[in-house]
Amino acid sequence: MALFRTLSAPEPLPPITGDGVVLRAPQMSDYAAWAGLRESSRKFLTPWEPTWPADDLTRPAFRQRLRRYAEDVRTDQAYPFFLFRSEDGALVGGLALANIRRGVAQAGSLGYWVGAPYIRRGYMTAAVRALIPVAFDLLRLHRLEAACIPTNLASVRLLEKTGFRREGYARSYLCINGIWQDHLLYAKLQSDPRD
């Protein structure tokens, strides 16, 4: 059922520009920068992410990841992006609009990560702000959801700074770093004020 579906044949979205950042669909040519940033940021990212498979940073695993991304876009289930710094094209992190639900929900979940060298520089705030109008205006979502571990204060600040409102608390919501973790639940509606 394609009730409220926005695109007849979804394809990767064009690059999205924000304040000092560019978001675009991941490509095979991004592998070296992605693997390098993820490896150098492993210690920083581990507490906030699902456990990485042993082969996660290999070229074949990245190729498989891109195939999964392409299928998710084709089926209008998710839209992944890599985040680049505008000034020099450095890969900074990644975002995804995932778990897209059409029909009466018109909702999706926002996920994101930033490499350790780029924390606290405003890149992810700029990226989320640039992605919000795409989610609501181009993809025609009604609701964006996000969740974060309560001790991830940087993520709490990011969501609140970009207009997400805290809606609840989910016990043992996601398995992060091998442990079922409680999460704060946030959402932003299409009708909410935009900055």
C-alpha positions as MATLAB code, in Angstrom:
seq = 'MALFRTLSAPEPLPPITGDGVVLRAPQMSDYAAWAGLRESSRKFLTPWEPTWPADDLTRPAFRQRLRRYAEDVRTDQAYPFFLFRSEDGALVGGLALANIRRGVAQAGSLGYWVGAPYIRRGYMTAAVRALIPVAFDLLRLHRLEAACIPTNLASVRLLEKTGFRREGYARSYLCINGIWQDHLLYAKLQSDPRD';
ca = [
       0.000    0.000    0.000;
       1.479    3.316   -1.024;
      -0.896    5.661    0.751;
       0.864    9.032    1.085;
       3.974    7.708   -0.613;
       5.862   10.660   -2.031;
       7.863    9.171   -4.866;
       6.757    6.640   -7.431;
      10.258    5.162   -7.690;
      12.438    6.463   -4.856;
      16.066    7.126   -5.641;
      18.917    8.681   -3.689;
      18.173   12.255   -2.797;
      20.347   14.990   -4.275;
      23.044   16.485   -2.041;
      21.679   18.645    0.754;
      23.577   21.739    1.849;
      23.489   23.321    5.269;
      25.534   25.780    7.286;
      29.060   24.630    6.427;
      28.002   21.049    5.642;
      26.890   18.871    2.744;
      24.887   15.660    3.083;
      24.840   13.121    0.276;
      24.227    9.439   -0.312;
      27.221    7.213    0.528;
      29.290    5.967   -2.424;
      31.961    3.291   -2.838;
      34.545    6.054   -3.309;
      33.876    7.067    0.325;
      35.152    3.761    1.679;
      38.696    4.787    2.688;
      37.580    7.995    4.420;
      34.673    6.222    6.132;
      36.740    3.260    7.350;
      39.517    5.577    8.550;
      37.158    7.861   10.445;
      35.209    4.998   11.995;
      38.403    3.198   13.079;
      39.977    6.335   14.568;
      36.666    7.087   16.344;
      35.973    3.533   17.563;
      36.630    4.252   21.255;
      34.461    7.389   21.111;
      31.562    5.716   19.229;
      31.448    2.335   20.995;
      29.362    3.431   24.027;
      26.640    4.882   21.771;
      26.275    2.283   18.999;
      25.276   -1.351   18.474;
      28.219   -3.755   18.657;
      30.209   -3.661   15.429;
      30.567   -6.938   13.500;
      34.171   -8.181   13.324;
      34.356   -7.366    9.587;
      32.492   -4.046    9.824;
      35.292   -1.870    8.443;
      36.245   -4.126    5.527;
      35.688   -3.177    1.899;
      33.297   -6.149    1.265;
      31.210   -5.187    4.316;
      31.070   -1.585    3.096;
      29.994   -2.770   -0.370;
      27.227   -4.846    1.267;
      26.232   -1.817    3.342;
      25.833    0.215    0.140;
      23.669   -2.525   -1.406;
      21.450   -2.510    1.683;
      21.252    1.302    1.548;
      20.241    1.178   -2.136;
      17.502   -1.364   -1.381;
      16.249    0.732    1.549;
      16.008    3.800   -0.700;
      14.378    1.808   -3.507;
      11.706    0.554   -1.110;
      11.294    3.951    0.595;
      12.344    2.505    3.969;
      15.419    4.619    4.706;
      17.542    7.450    3.322;
      21.188    7.333    4.451;
      23.604   10.243    4.172;
      27.259   10.889    4.793;
      28.066   14.281    6.294;
      30.900   16.316    4.796;
      32.464   19.619    5.825;
      31.849   22.131    3.030;
      35.204   23.889    3.199;
      37.343   20.867    2.336;
      35.024   17.904    1.747;
      36.215   16.031    4.838;
      33.911   13.225    5.946;
      32.562   14.211    9.374;
      29.899   11.582   10.120;
      26.614   10.176    8.938;
      22.858   10.451    9.343;
      19.897    8.383    8.292;
      16.175    8.782    8.071;
      15.232    5.167    8.752;
      12.241    3.021    9.652;
      10.081    5.081    7.300;
       6.433    4.288    7.899;
       3.899    5.482    5.355;
       0.120    5.356    5.401;
      -1.476    6.839    8.478;
       1.883    7.307   10.277;
       4.059    9.213    7.752;
       6.928    8.926   10.233;
      10.605    8.071   10.314;
      13.461    7.760   12.760;
      16.556    9.941   12.774;
      19.903    8.351   13.565;
      23.346    9.956   13.430;
      27.009    9.617   14.318;
      29.966   11.974   14.191;
      33.651   11.129   14.132;
      35.695   11.965   17.227;
      37.807   14.698   15.555;
      34.633   16.639   14.696;
      32.668   16.650   17.955;
      31.403   19.912   19.454;
      31.924   21.903   16.258;
      28.278   22.261   15.222;
      28.474   20.036   12.148;
      25.758   17.628   13.274;
      23.489   20.470   14.392;
      23.843   22.027   10.930;
      23.218   18.643    9.296;
      20.050   17.911   11.261;
      18.758   21.421   10.557;
      19.400   20.897    6.826;
      17.729   17.478    6.827;
      14.518   18.514    8.615;
      12.975   20.397    5.652;
      13.875   17.533    3.319;
      12.132   15.057    5.625;
       9.004   17.167    5.913;
       8.777   18.928    2.540;
      10.321   16.512    0.043;
       9.675   13.142    1.714;
       6.412   14.443    3.172;
       6.868   12.915    6.586;
       4.604   14.139    9.349;
       6.772   13.065   12.277;
      10.495   12.591   12.928;
      11.496   10.472   15.901;
      14.850   10.094   17.636;
      16.073    8.293   20.713;
      19.210    8.633   22.802;
      20.768    7.110   25.886;
      20.037    9.431   28.841;
      23.741    9.871   29.633;
      24.506   10.995   26.063;
      24.194   14.666   26.927;
      25.607   15.799   23.576;
      22.805   13.973   21.796;
      20.191   15.383   24.180;
      21.495   18.917   23.467;
      21.528   18.288   19.706;
      17.930   17.106   19.625;
      16.647   19.911   21.832;
      18.640   22.543   19.915;
      17.098   21.371   16.629;
      13.527   21.521   17.916;
      12.843   17.944   18.955;
      10.658   17.583   22.020;
      11.115   14.919   24.637;
       8.088   12.630   24.665;
       9.027    9.756   26.870;
      11.350    7.168   28.283;
      11.703    3.674   26.837;
      13.117    0.949   29.055;
      15.610   -1.453   27.424;
      14.808    0.172   24.077;
      17.882   -0.694   21.977;
      20.857   -3.020   22.341;
      23.783   -0.615   22.419;
      27.345   -1.811   22.915;
      25.957   -5.259   23.719;
      23.629   -4.065   26.502;
      19.898   -3.356   26.350;
      19.797    0.353   27.149;
      17.039    2.701   28.253;
      16.476    5.650   25.889;
      14.899    9.089   25.977;
      12.336    9.435   23.168;
      12.127   12.632   21.139;
      10.016   13.765   18.199;
       9.552   16.726   15.898;
       6.316   17.243   13.962;
       5.925   18.804   10.551;
       3.750   21.472   12.190;
       6.329   22.365   14.864;
       8.206   25.659   14.479;
      11.400   25.415   12.413;
      14.497   27.430   13.181;
];
